[in-house]
Amino acid sequence: MKEKIELRNIESLANSLLYINLFVYLYSYSVFNTTASHSSSFMVLGSHTL
């Protein structure tokens, strides 16, 4: 019975780590995209407003 509880804890820990990794990856990806295409996005915005 105790092994089952420990296994469940390990599974939940792995799931939370997976979600944290996914969140960090998405966050860093979006930050990289905004910094990389900052000037180009401004040019696109400028052409749309003009």
Phi, psi and omega in degrees: 000321181292323180298325180295318180295318180296319179298319179296320178296319179296319180296315180294323178296317179297319179296316180294321178296321179297316179294321179295316178299317180298316180297314180297318180297313180296319181296311181294325179296316180293320178297316179298319179296316182293322181286323182289315184254034181291309182293319182294322179293324177294322178296318179296316179298318180296317180294326179290321181286326178283000000 
